[in-house]
Amino acid sequence: MNKSKVWLGLLAVLTVPSAEAVNREIRALFQPDPSQPHNNTFVNKTPNSGYCATYPNECAENQTFSIEIPVRYNSTGPIDYGIAMKVPADWRQLTITNPATQETEIVEVRITGFGSKYVLSDSAANLTGETDLLTGHQKLWKSSSWVNASPPCQYSGVGAYTGETYRFFWKTPVESYCHKLTAFPIPWMYFENLDFAYELRTPNPLGMSSGLYTGSLTYGLGSGSTKEFDFGPYMRPDDGTLTLDFVLDVQHTLKVDLPPGGNKVALEPEGGWQTWINGGPKPGRIFRDQTFFISASSRFKVMMQCQDSLGGERCRMYGGGNVTDVTTRMTLPAGITYNGTPVNRLPLRHEVWTGALQPSQYVDRQVGVLHFEIPSDAIDRLLQPGVGASLDTNITIIWDSEV
């Protein structure tokens, strides 16, 4: 910034709080875990900085994460009475969007703690007339040093000091002002940075498509009704807003495997053809149940494609001058539903998508079945005395996670 003129430099200082902003990215990931199929939650992938980086066990116990941002709160004059501080401890909502599908979801976030390192104009011992550094910090404030939070804020066990500085961190169970009253006047002071812990509520990833979902939430810094990180009228931040940019990465699994040789299916009566060949009764069913293995963590759809079809559920089979029909139905493992009900012998149709099929948890390599069968009316046309033939066709089953 050009500071060659004194009045330009002054103008820059006066406009910083309303013009400047701080952005921080918060990233979370969902990947299905075969060892924990019921764990349908996002994992926070934002590197901890500040409080949780220094005291990881404390944050792990409370399932919170922290970020330190370079925002400095400067006193506007002497601190003769005290400081009132409030942060957005209530849940806030924001909308995240998958730009590829335009799907939207709601994320909630709340601030569960805050802290900083205050820097005094002189040592606390000199300001209070004490000789011991810690005693100076304890005497400077009416309710002991800043390791002890003022209600409704709560103690976190964190405190570190030098002669002129004191690092603190307080938990914020509710959104309300926490006051620290001075016992001695302080000519000036500042908070070196802003350190806060946060908690997330994320949507159920099993109902989301794969991809990145993004959205932002902006907080005001300063004092007044529109400012969420409010350290009172006597402490002015050098940035006007804090924007949290959320990125939720959904990486679903959809995989279908056939056992060896499962791509070649032979239809025959139960017990084989020998009874019919030896002059026995016409078989009541000609079919084959082909198993497969499916892994799925999100909704998907299925479509059948016939080599030849008149449409609907039936594919045509040809051979030796004969023609017949075959239908395909599908059974899926427990944990996957269609319209809220288990999937049992669900009919598939030529070039018509069936779905959405929805897992209620991560299904990892569970067994499904494709039921191929010649309808009874087609059996009557096919099996004529003295006529033998081998009929075949190709049937393709397509599985797609883009629903």
GUFI-860799 format. One record per residue (C-alpha): residue in three letters; x, y, z; residue number from 1. Coordinates in steps of 0.2 Angstrom, whole numbers, plus 5000, padded with zeros to 4 digits. Example, Ala and Ser with C-alpha at 12.3 -4.5 7.8 and 13.67 -1.06 7.14 Angstrom:
// GUFI-860799
+------+------+------+------+-----+
! rest !    u !    v !    w !  nr !
+------+------+------+------+-----+
!  ALA ! 5062 ! 4978 ! 5039 !   1 !
!  SER ! 5068 ! 4995 ! 5036 !   2 !
+------+------+------+------+-----+
***
This chain:
// GUFI-860799
+------+------+------+------+-----+
! rest !    u !    v !    w !  nr !
+------+------+------+------+-----+
!  MET ! 5000 ! 5000 ! 5000 !   1 !
!  ASN ! 5007 ! 5017 ! 4995 !   2 !
!  LYS ! 5011 ! 5027 ! 5011 !   3 !
!  SER ! 5021 ! 5041 ! 5003 !   4 !
!  LYS ! 5008 ! 5053 ! 5010 !   5 !
!  VAL ! 5004 ! 5055 ! 5028 !   6 !
!  TRP ! 4986 ! 5057 ! 5025 !   7 !
!  LEU ! 4985 ! 5041 ! 5015 !   8 !
!  GLY ! 4993 ! 5031 ! 5029 !   9 !
!  LEU ! 4980 ! 5038 ! 5041 !  10 !
!  LEU ! 4966 ! 5033 ! 5029 !  11 !
!  ALA ! 4972 ! 5015 ! 5027 !  12 !
!  VAL ! 4972 ! 5013 ! 5046 !  13 !
!  LEU ! 4955 ! 5020 ! 5048 !  14 !
!  THR ! 4947 ! 5009 ! 5035 !  15 !
!  VAL ! 4956 ! 4992 ! 5039 !  16 !
!  PRO ! 4942 ! 4985 ! 5051 !  17 !
!  SER ! 4928 ! 4987 ! 5038 !  18 !
!  ALA ! 4938 ! 4983 ! 5022 !  19 !
!  GLU ! 4949 ! 4968 ! 5027 !  20 !
!  ALA ! 4943 ! 4950 ! 5029 !  21 !
!  VAL ! 4951 ! 4933 ! 5034 !  22 !
!  ASN ! 4946 ! 4917 ! 5026 !  23 !
!  ARG ! 4950 ! 4899 ! 5032 !  24 !
!  GLU ! 4945 ! 4883 ! 5024 !  25 !
!  ILE ! 4937 ! 4869 ! 5034 !  26 !
!  ARG ! 4938 ! 4852 ! 5025 !  27 !
!  ALA ! 4930 ! 4835 ! 5030 !  28 !
!  LEU ! 4930 ! 4819 ! 5021 !  29 !
!  PHE ! 4919 ! 4804 ! 5020 !  30 !
!  GLN ! 4926 ! 4787 ! 5013 !  31 !
!  PRO ! 4917 ! 4771 ! 5018 !  32 !
!  ASP ! 4927 ! 4760 ! 5030 !  33 !
!  PRO ! 4924 ! 4741 ! 5029 !  34 !
!  SER ! 4929 ! 4739 ! 5047 !  35 !
!  GLN ! 4916 ! 4751 ! 5053 !  36 !
!  PRO ! 4901 ! 4749 ! 5041 !  37 !
!  HIS ! 4889 ! 4759 ! 5053 !  38 !
!  ASN ! 4901 ! 4774 ! 5054 !  39 !
!  ASN ! 4892 ! 4786 ! 5042 !  40 !
!  THR ! 4901 ! 4802 ! 5047 !  41 !
!  PHE ! 4913 ! 4814 ! 5040 !  42 !
!  VAL ! 4931 ! 4815 ! 5046 !  43 !
!  ASN ! 4938 ! 4832 ! 5049 !  44 !
!  LYS ! 4953 ! 4835 ! 5038 !  45 !
!  THR ! 4957 ! 4853 ! 5043 !  46 !
!  PRO ! 4974 ! 4854 ! 5051 !  47 !
!  ASN ! 4973 ! 4860 ! 5069 !  48 !
!  SER ! 4982 ! 4876 ! 5074 !  49 !
!  GLY ! 4982 ! 4885 ! 5090 !  50 !
!  TYR ! 4974 ! 4877 ! 5105 !  51 !
!  CYS ! 4971 ! 4860 ! 5098 !  52 !
!  ALA ! 4988 ! 4859 ! 5090 !  53 !
!  THR ! 4996 ! 4862 ! 5107 !  54 !
!  TYR ! 4984 ! 4852 ! 5118 !  55 !
!  PRO ! 4977 ! 4838 ! 5107 !  56 !
!  ASN ! 4971 ! 4827 ! 5121 !  57 !
!  GLU ! 4960 ! 4841 ! 5127 !  58 !
!  CYS ! 4951 ! 4843 ! 5110 !  59 !
!  ALA ! 4950 ! 4824 ! 5107 !  60 !
!  GLU ! 4940 ! 4822 ! 5123 !  61 !
!  ASN ! 4928 ! 4835 ! 5117 !  62 !
!  GLN ! 4928 ! 4830 ! 5098 !  63 !
!  THR ! 4932 ! 4848 ! 5094 !  64 !
!  PHE ! 4945 ! 4856 ! 5082 !  65 !
!  SER ! 4954 ! 4873 ! 5083 !  66 !
!  ILE ! 4960 ! 4886 ! 5071 !  67 !
!  GLU ! 4972 ! 4901 ! 5075 !  68 !
!  ILE ! 4970 ! 4916 ! 5064 !  69 !
!  PRO ! 4981 ! 4932 ! 5063 !  70 !
!  VAL ! 4968 ! 4944 ! 5069 !  71 !
!  ARG ! 4974 ! 4956 ! 5082 !  72 !
!  TYR ! 4962 ! 4966 ! 5094 !  73 !
!  ASN ! 4970 ! 4982 ! 5099 !  74 !
!  SER ! 4963 ! 4993 ! 5114 !  75 !
!  THR ! 4957 ! 5010 ! 5109 !  76 !
!  GLY ! 4963 ! 5017 ! 5125 !  77 !
!  PRO ! 4966 ! 5013 ! 5143 !  78 !
!  ILE ! 4957 ! 4998 ! 5151 !  79 !
!  ASP ! 4951 ! 5005 ! 5167 !  80 !
!  TYR ! 4936 ! 4994 ! 5170 !  81 !
!  GLY ! 4937 ! 4977 ! 5161 !  82 !
!  ILE ! 4934 ! 4968 ! 5145 !  83 !
!  ALA ! 4918 ! 4959 ! 5139 !  84 !
!  MET ! 4920 ! 4944 ! 5127 !  85 !
!  LYS ! 4907 ! 4934 ! 5117 !  86 !
!  VAL ! 4909 ! 4922 ! 5102 !  87 !
!  PRO ! 4896 ! 4913 ! 5092 !  88 !
!  ALA ! 4893 ! 4898 ! 5103 !  89 !
!  ASP ! 4876 ! 4894 ! 5096 !  90 !
!  TRP ! 4874 ! 4883 ! 5081 !  91 !
!  ARG ! 4874 ! 4892 ! 5064 !  92 !
!  GLN ! 4868 ! 4884 ! 5048 !  93 !
!  LEU ! 4875 ! 4886 ! 5030 !  94 !
!  THR ! 4871 ! 4878 ! 5014 !  95 !
!  ILE ! 4884 ! 4868 ! 5004 !  96 !
!  THR ! 4881 ! 4864 ! 4986 !  97 !
!  ASN ! 4888 ! 4851 ! 4974 !  98 !
!  PRO ! 4892 ! 4861 ! 4958 !  99 !
!  ALA ! 4891 ! 4845 ! 4947 ! 100 !
!  THR ! 4874 ! 4840 ! 4953 ! 101 !
!  GLN ! 4867 ! 4856 ! 4961 ! 102 !
!  GLU ! 4862 ! 4845 ! 4976 ! 103 !
!  THR ! 4862 ! 4855 ! 4992 ! 104 !
!  GLU ! 4864 ! 4850 ! 5010 ! 105 !
!  ILE ! 4865 ! 4859 ! 5027 ! 106 !
!  VAL ! 4880 ! 4860 ! 5038 ! 107 !
!  GLU ! 4880 ! 4867 ! 5056 ! 108 !
!  VAL ! 4894 ! 4874 ! 5066 ! 109 !
!  ARG ! 4897 ! 4882 ! 5083 ! 110 !
!  ILE ! 4912 ! 4889 ! 5092 ! 111 !
!  THR ! 4915 ! 4879 ! 5107 ! 112 !
!  GLY ! 4930 ! 4889 ! 5114 ! 113 !
!  PHE ! 4941 ! 4904 ! 5111 ! 114 !
!  GLY ! 4958 ! 4911 ! 5117 ! 115 !
!  SER ! 4973 ! 4922 ! 5113 ! 116 !
!  LYS ! 4988 ! 4929 ! 5121 ! 117 !
!  TYR ! 4986 ! 4946 ! 5128 ! 118 !
!  VAL ! 5000 ! 4958 ! 5128 ! 119 !
!  LEU ! 5001 ! 4972 ! 5141 ! 120 !
!  SER ! 5009 ! 4990 ! 5139 ! 121 !
!  ASP ! 5021 ! 4985 ! 5154 ! 122 !
!  SER ! 5024 ! 4969 ! 5164 ! 123 !
!  ALA ! 5009 ! 4964 ! 5175 ! 124 !
!  ALA ! 5021 ! 4965 ! 5190 ! 125 !
!  ASN ! 5025 ! 4984 ! 5187 ! 126 !
!  LEU ! 5007 ! 4988 ! 5184 ! 127 !
!  THR ! 5002 ! 4980 ! 5201 ! 128 !
!  GLY ! 5017 ! 4984 ! 5211 ! 129 !
!  GLU ! 5021 ! 4966 ! 5213 ! 130 !
!  THR ! 5038 ! 4958 ! 5211 ! 131 !
!  ASP ! 5033 ! 4940 ! 5206 ! 132 !
!  LEU ! 5027 ! 4939 ! 5187 ! 133 !
!  LEU ! 5013 ! 4927 ! 5190 ! 134 !
!  THR ! 5007 ! 4936 ! 5205 ! 135 !
!  GLY ! 5006 ! 4952 ! 5195 ! 136 !
!  HIS ! 4995 ! 4944 ! 5182 ! 137 !
!  GLN ! 4984 ! 4937 ! 5196 ! 138 !
!  LYS ! 4982 ! 4954 ! 5205 ! 139 !
!  LEU ! 4979 ! 4963 ! 5189 ! 140 !
!  TRP ! 4962 ! 4956 ! 5187 ! 141 !
!  LYS ! 4948 ! 4955 ! 5200 ! 142 !
!  SER ! 4945 ! 4937 ! 5198 ! 143 !
!  SER ! 4963 ! 4930 ! 5197 ! 144 !
!  SER ! 4973 ! 4927 ! 5181 ! 145 !
!  TRP ! 4965 ! 4922 ! 5164 ! 146 !
!  VAL ! 4968 ! 4904 ! 5167 ! 147 !
!  ASN ! 4951 ! 4905 ! 5176 ! 148 !
!  ALA ! 4937 ! 4909 ! 5165 ! 149 !
!  SER ! 4923 ! 4921 ! 5169 ! 150 !
!  PRO ! 4906 ! 4913 ! 5169 ! 151 !
!  PRO ! 4897 ! 4907 ! 5158 ! 152 !
!  CYS ! 4914 ! 4903 ! 5150 ! 153 !
!  GLN ! 4923 ! 4888 ! 5157 ! 154 !
!  TYR ! 4940 ! 4884 ! 5163 ! 155 !
!  SER ! 4951 ! 4874 ! 5150 ! 156 !
!  GLY ! 4967 ! 4871 ! 5160 ! 157 !
!  VAL ! 4977 ! 4882 ! 5148 ! 158 !
!  GLY ! 4988 ! 4896 ! 5154 ! 159 !
!  ALA ! 5006 ! 4902 ! 5150 ! 160 !
!  TYR ! 5014 ! 4919 ! 5154 ! 161 !
!  THR ! 5029 ! 4930 ! 5153 ! 162 !
!  GLY ! 5030 ! 4947 ! 5161 ! 163 !
!  GLU ! 5020 ! 4956 ! 5149 ! 164 !
!  THR ! 5009 ! 4942 ! 5141 ! 165 !
!  TYR ! 4997 ! 4929 ! 5146 ! 166 !
!  ARG ! 4990 ! 4915 ! 5135 ! 167 !
!  PHE ! 4973 ! 4908 ! 5139 ! 168 !
!  PHE ! 4959 ! 4898 ! 5132 ! 169 !
!  TRP ! 4941 ! 4897 ! 5138 ! 170 !
!  LYS ! 4927 ! 4885 ! 5134 ! 171 !
!  THR ! 4910 ! 4892 ! 5128 ! 172 !
!  PRO ! 4895 ! 4881 ! 5132 ! 173 !
!  VAL ! 4883 ! 4895 ! 5129 ! 174 !
!  GLU ! 4883 ! 4911 ! 5119 ! 175 !
!  SER ! 4884 ! 4925 ! 5131 ! 176 !
!  TYR ! 4897 ! 4939 ! 5137 ! 177 !
!  CYS ! 4911 ! 4933 ! 5148 ! 178 !
!  HIS ! 4918 ! 4948 ! 5158 ! 179 !
!  LYS ! 4936 ! 4951 ! 5166 ! 180 !
!  LEU ! 4937 ! 4966 ! 5177 ! 181 !
!  THR ! 4953 ! 4975 ! 5180 ! 182 !
!  ALA ! 4959 ! 4978 ! 5198 ! 183 !
!  PHE ! 4972 ! 4991 ! 5191 ! 184 !
!  PRO ! 4972 ! 5002 ! 5176 ! 185 !
!  ILE ! 4980 ! 4996 ! 5160 ! 186 !
!  PRO ! 4987 ! 5010 ! 5148 ! 187 !
!  TRP ! 4985 ! 4999 ! 5133 ! 188 !
!  MET ! 4985 ! 4981 ! 5128 ! 189 !
!  TYR ! 4981 ! 4970 ! 5113 ! 190 !
!  PHE ! 4976 ! 4952 ! 5109 ! 191 !
!  GLU ! 4990 ! 4945 ! 5098 ! 192 !
!  ASN ! 4978 ! 4933 ! 5088 ! 193 !
!  LEU ! 4961 ! 4924 ! 5088 ! 194 !
!  ASP ! 4961 ! 4906 ! 5093 ! 195 !
!  PHE ! 4945 ! 4896 ! 5092 ! 196 !
!  ALA ! 4938 ! 4879 ! 5094 ! 197 !
!  TYR ! 4923 ! 4873 ! 5084 ! 198 !
!  GLU ! 4911 ! 4858 ! 5082 ! 199 !
!  LEU ! 4903 ! 4852 ! 5066 ! 200 !
!  ARG ! 4886 ! 4844 ! 5062 ! 201 !
!  THR ! 4887 ! 4836 ! 5045 ! 202 !
!  PRO ! 4873 ! 4828 ! 5034 ! 203 !
!  ASN ! 4872 ! 4809 ! 5032 ! 204 !
!  PRO ! 4884 ! 4805 ! 5018 ! 205 !
!  LEU ! 4875 ! 4790 ! 5012 ! 206 !
!  GLY ! 4861 ! 4801 ! 5005 ! 207 !
!  MET ! 4874 ! 4812 ! 4996 ! 208 !
!  SER ! 4881 ! 4810 ! 4978 ! 209 !
!  SER ! 4900 ! 4808 ! 4976 ! 210 !
!  GLY ! 4910 ! 4825 ! 4974 ! 211 !
!  LEU ! 4914 ! 4841 ! 4983 ! 212 !
!  TYR ! 4901 ! 4851 ! 4992 ! 213 !
!  THR ! 4906 ! 4869 ! 4996 ! 214 !
!  GLY ! 4898 ! 4883 ! 5006 ! 215 !
!  SER ! 4904 ! 4898 ! 5016 ! 216 !
!  LEU ! 4899 ! 4906 ! 5033 ! 217 !
!  THR ! 4904 ! 4924 ! 5037 ! 218 !
!  TYR ! 4906 ! 4931 ! 5055 ! 219 !
!  GLY ! 4908 ! 4949 ! 5060 ! 220 !
!  LEU ! 4923 ! 4954 ! 5070 ! 221 !
!  GLY ! 4921 ! 4969 ! 5082 ! 222 !
!  SER ! 4908 ! 4975 ! 5094 ! 223 !
!  GLY ! 4890 ! 4977 ! 5092 ! 224 !
!  SER ! 4874 ! 4967 ! 5088 ! 225 !
!  THR ! 4881 ! 4962 ! 5070 ! 226 !
!  LYS ! 4898 ! 4956 ! 5077 ! 227 !
!  GLU ! 4899 ! 4938 ! 5082 ! 228 !
!  PHE ! 4917 ! 4938 ! 5089 ! 229 !
!  ASP ! 4914 ! 4953 ! 5100 ! 230 !
!  PHE ! 4928 ! 4958 ! 5113 ! 231 !
!  GLY ! 4919 ! 4974 ! 5118 ! 232 !
!  PRO ! 4919 ! 4992 ! 5113 ! 233 !
!  TYR ! 4937 ! 4995 ! 5119 ! 234 !
!  MET ! 4945 ! 4981 ! 5109 ! 235 !
!  ARG ! 4946 ! 4984 ! 5090 ! 236 !
!  PRO ! 4951 ! 4970 ! 5078 ! 237 !
!  ASP ! 4962 ! 4974 ! 5063 ! 238 !
!  ASP ! 4950 ! 4963 ! 5052 ! 239 !
!  GLY ! 4932 ! 4966 ! 5049 ! 240 !
!  THR ! 4926 ! 4948 ! 5045 ! 241 !
!  LEU ! 4930 ! 4930 ! 5047 ! 242 !
!  THR ! 4924 ! 4918 ! 5033 ! 243 !
!  LEU ! 4924 ! 4900 ! 5035 ! 244 !
!  ASP ! 4925 ! 4891 ! 5018 ! 245 !
!  PHE ! 4918 ! 4873 ! 5020 ! 246 !
!  VAL ! 4923 ! 4859 ! 5008 ! 247 !
!  LEU ! 4915 ! 4842 ! 5011 ! 248 !
!  ASP ! 4922 ! 4828 ! 5000 ! 249 !
!  VAL ! 4911 ! 4813 ! 4998 ! 250 !
!  GLN ! 4920 ! 4798 ! 4990 ! 251 !
!  HIS ! 4908 ! 4784 ! 4988 ! 252 !
!  THR ! 4911 ! 4766 ! 4984 ! 253 !
!  LEU ! 4900 ! 4756 ! 4971 ! 254 !
!  LYS ! 4908 ! 4740 ! 4965 ! 255 !
!  VAL ! 4900 ! 4724 ! 4958 ! 256 !
!  ASP ! 4910 ! 4708 ! 4956 ! 257 !
!  LEU ! 4905 ! 4691 ! 4948 ! 258 !
!  PRO ! 4913 ! 4675 ! 4954 ! 259 !
!  PRO ! 4924 ! 4666 ! 4941 ! 260 !
!  GLY ! 4914 ! 4661 ! 4926 ! 261 !
!  GLY ! 4899 ! 4671 ! 4932 ! 262 !
!  ASN ! 4898 ! 4680 ! 4916 ! 263 !
!  LYS ! 4892 ! 4664 ! 4907 ! 264 !
!  VAL ! 4875 ! 4659 ! 4913 ! 265 !
!  ALA ! 4867 ! 4642 ! 4907 ! 266 !
!  LEU ! 4848 ! 4641 ! 4910 ! 267 !
!  GLU ! 4841 ! 4624 ! 4914 ! 268 !
!  PRO ! 4827 ! 4615 ! 4924 ! 269 !
!  GLU ! 4830 ! 4611 ! 4942 ! 270 !
!  GLY ! 4840 ! 4595 ! 4942 ! 271 !
!  GLY ! 4845 ! 4597 ! 4924 ! 272 !
!  TRP ! 4838 ! 4592 ! 4907 ! 273 !
!  GLN ! 4840 ! 4573 ! 4909 ! 274 !
!  THR ! 4822 ! 4570 ! 4914 ! 275 !
!  TRP ! 4815 ! 4580 ! 4899 ! 276 !
!  ILE ! 4827 ! 4571 ! 4887 ! 277 !
!  ASN ! 4821 ! 4554 ! 4894 ! 278 !
!  GLY ! 4803 ! 4558 ! 4890 ! 279 !
!  GLY ! 4798 ! 4565 ! 4906 ! 280 !
!  PRO ! 4786 ! 4579 ! 4909 ! 281 !
!  LYS ! 4789 ! 4597 ! 4903 ! 282 !
!  PRO ! 4799 ! 4607 ! 4916 ! 283 !
!  GLY ! 4790 ! 4619 ! 4926 ! 284 !
!  ARG ! 4804 ! 4631 ! 4927 ! 285 !
!  ILE ! 4820 ! 4635 ! 4916 ! 286 !
!  PHE ! 4831 ! 4647 ! 4926 ! 287 !
!  ARG ! 4848 ! 4651 ! 4934 ! 288 !
!  ASP ! 4852 ! 4661 ! 4949 ! 289 !
!  GLN ! 4868 ! 4670 ! 4947 ! 290 !
!  THR ! 4877 ! 4677 ! 4963 ! 291 !
!  PHE ! 4887 ! 4693 ! 4963 ! 292 !
!  PHE ! 4896 ! 4703 ! 4976 ! 293 !
!  ILE ! 4892 ! 4721 ! 4979 ! 294 !
!  SER ! 4900 ! 4735 ! 4989 ! 295 !
!  ALA ! 4890 ! 4751 ! 4990 ! 296 !
!  SER ! 4890 ! 4766 ! 5002 ! 297 !
!  SER ! 4877 ! 4777 ! 4993 ! 298 !
!  ARG ! 4862 ! 4777 ! 4982 ! 299 !
!  PHE ! 4863 ! 4770 ! 4965 ! 300 !
!  LYS ! 4853 ! 4764 ! 4950 ! 301 !
!  VAL ! 4852 ! 4749 ! 4939 ! 302 !
!  MET ! 4848 ! 4746 ! 4921 ! 303 !
!  MET ! 4846 ! 4730 ! 4910 ! 304 !
!  GLN ! 4851 ! 4731 ! 4891 ! 305 !
!  CYS ! 4846 ! 4716 ! 4880 ! 306 !
!  GLN ! 4854 ! 4711 ! 4864 ! 307 !
!  ASP ! 4837 ! 4710 ! 4857 ! 308 !
!  SER ! 4821 ! 4716 ! 4865 ! 309 !
!  LEU ! 4803 ! 4721 ! 4862 ! 310 !
!  GLY ! 4804 ! 4732 ! 4877 ! 311 !
!  GLY ! 4799 ! 4729 ! 4895 ! 312 !
!  GLU ! 4805 ! 4715 ! 4906 ! 313 !
!  ARG ! 4809 ! 4702 ! 4892 ! 314 !
!  CYS ! 4825 ! 4699 ! 4882 ! 315 !
!  ARG ! 4824 ! 4688 ! 4866 ! 316 !
!  MET ! 4835 ! 4672 ! 4864 ! 317 !
!  TYR ! 4838 ! 4664 ! 4847 ! 318 !
!  GLY ! 4845 ! 4648 ! 4841 ! 319 !
!  GLY ! 4842 ! 4633 ! 4829 ! 320 !
!  GLY ! 4827 ! 4643 ! 4821 ! 321 !
!  ASN ! 4819 ! 4645 ! 4838 ! 322 !
!  VAL ! 4816 ! 4660 ! 4849 ! 323 !
!  THR ! 4811 ! 4662 ! 4867 ! 324 !
!  ASP ! 4811 ! 4675 ! 4880 ! 325 !
!  VAL ! 4820 ! 4677 ! 4897 ! 326 !
!  THR ! 4817 ! 4689 ! 4911 ! 327 !
!  THR ! 4830 ! 4696 ! 4924 ! 328 !
!  ARG ! 4826 ! 4700 ! 4942 ! 329 !
!  MET ! 4838 ! 4706 ! 4956 ! 330 !
!  THR ! 4839 ! 4702 ! 4974 ! 331 !
!  LEU ! 4851 ! 4713 ! 4985 ! 332 !
!  PRO ! 4858 ! 4710 ! 5002 ! 333 !
!  ALA ! 4851 ! 4717 ! 5018 ! 334 !
!  GLY ! 4854 ! 4735 ! 5021 ! 335 !
!  ILE ! 4849 ! 4741 ! 5003 ! 336 !
!  THR ! 4831 ! 4746 ! 5000 ! 337 !
!  TYR ! 4821 ! 4752 ! 4986 ! 338 !
!  ASN ! 4807 ! 4764 ! 4990 ! 339 !
!  GLY ! 4810 ! 4759 ! 5008 ! 340 !
!  THR ! 4808 ! 4740 ! 5006 ! 341 !
!  PRO ! 4820 ! 4726 ! 5004 ! 342 !
!  VAL ! 4825 ! 4722 ! 4987 ! 343 !
!  ASN ! 4819 ! 4704 ! 4983 ! 344 !
!  ARG ! 4817 ! 4698 ! 4965 ! 345 !
!  LEU ! 4815 ! 4716 ! 4958 ! 346 !
!  PRO ! 4811 ! 4716 ! 4940 ! 347 !
!  LEU ! 4823 ! 4724 ! 4928 ! 348 !
!  ARG ! 4818 ! 4732 ! 4911 ! 349 !
!  HIS ! 4826 ! 4735 ! 4895 ! 350 !
!  GLU ! 4835 ! 4752 ! 4895 ! 351 !
!  VAL ! 4825 ! 4758 ! 4910 ! 352 !
!  TRP ! 4834 ! 4764 ! 4925 ! 353 !
!  THR ! 4828 ! 4756 ! 4942 ! 354 !
!  GLY ! 4832 ! 4767 ! 4957 ! 355 !
!  ALA ! 4837 ! 4775 ! 4968 ! 356 !
!  LEU ! 4843 ! 4760 ! 4978 ! 357 !
!  GLN ! 4848 ! 4766 ! 4995 ! 358 !
!  PRO ! 4860 ! 4758 ! 5007 ! 359 !
!  SER ! 4856 ! 4761 ! 5025 ! 360 !
!  GLN ! 4874 ! 4758 ! 5030 ! 361 !
!  TYR ! 4890 ! 4754 ! 5020 ! 362 !
!  VAL ! 4888 ! 4737 ! 5012 ! 363 !
!  ASP ! 4905 ! 4729 ! 5009 ! 364 !
!  ARG ! 4906 ! 4714 ! 4997 ! 365 !
!  GLN ! 4889 ! 4707 ! 5002 ! 366 !
!  VAL ! 4880 ! 4694 ! 4991 ! 367 !
!  GLY ! 4866 ! 4698 ! 4978 ! 368 !
!  VAL ! 4858 ! 4688 ! 4966 ! 369 !
!  LEU ! 4852 ! 4690 ! 4947 ! 370 !
!  HIS ! 4838 ! 4678 ! 4943 ! 371 !
!  PHE ! 4837 ! 4673 ! 4925 ! 372 !
!  GLU ! 4821 ! 4664 ! 4920 ! 373 !
!  ILE ! 4811 ! 4659 ! 4904 ! 374 !
!  PRO ! 4793 ! 4663 ! 4907 ! 375 !
!  SER ! 4781 ! 4649 ! 4908 ! 376 !
!  ASP ! 4772 ! 4654 ! 4892 ! 377 !
!  ALA ! 4789 ! 4654 ! 4883 ! 378 !
!  ILE ! 4793 ! 4637 ! 4889 ! 379 !
!  ASP ! 4777 ! 4630 ! 4881 ! 380 !
!  ARG ! 4783 ! 4638 ! 4864 ! 381 !
!  LEU ! 4801 ! 4632 ! 4866 ! 382 !
!  LEU ! 4799 ! 4614 ! 4871 ! 383 !
!  GLN ! 4791 ! 4605 ! 4857 ! 384 !
!  PRO ! 4793 ! 4586 ! 4854 ! 385 !
!  GLY ! 4808 ! 4581 ! 4843 ! 386 !
!  VAL ! 4815 ! 4599 ! 4843 ! 387 !
!  GLY ! 4832 ! 4602 ! 4851 ! 388 !
!  ALA ! 4842 ! 4618 ! 4850 ! 389 !
!  SER ! 4854 ! 4629 ! 4859 ! 390 !
!  LEU ! 4848 ! 4647 ! 4861 ! 391 !
!  ASP ! 4859 ! 4662 ! 4867 ! 392 !
!  THR ! 4859 ! 4680 ! 4870 ! 393 !
!  ASN ! 4869 ! 4694 ! 4879 ! 394 !
!  ILE ! 4861 ! 4703 ! 4893 ! 395 !
!  THR ! 4871 ! 4718 ! 4901 ! 396 !
!  ILE ! 4868 ! 4725 ! 4918 ! 397 !
!  ILE ! 4873 ! 4743 ! 4922 ! 398 !
!  TRP ! 4876 ! 4750 ! 4939 ! 399 !
!  ASP ! 4877 ! 4769 ! 4941 ! 400 !
!  SER ! 4880 ! 4779 ! 4957 ! 401 !
!  GLU ! 4875 ! 4795 ! 4948 ! 402 !
!  VAL ! 4856 ! 4795 ! 4952 ! 403 !
+------+------+------+------+-----+
***
